[in-house]
Amino acid sequence: MLLALAKKLRAELKANPDTTGPLPIGSLTVIELYQMPRYGEVDGHLVRLDGEGNMVGFSPVTKCVDAQGETAWIPTERITNITLEPFTFVTGGTRGRTPKTPTK
């Protein structure tokens, strides 16, 4: 999900002829990783935020990791509900049933 979004954003920017410069679009120029991760949402998907930086065409950007482990640098303005509280990715579920405790 994140890689597809990052690729789409770079393609949109490259299609604009006014975005030429000494470095290619998407080049990271500054990176600063967080000592403790943060958490947020990108387009409604929960992500872990590992750091921030500057990217040609998109400054500032944030390093995001989604539930599938995809990592991408996403423009910070697209990240919502930022928090320091960790969350867990929901995988599967009990479909409304109470989970059974294992018996020994």
Helices and strands as residue ranges (DSSP letters): H 2-14, E 28-42, E 45-55, E 61-65, E 71-75, G 76-78, E 79-83
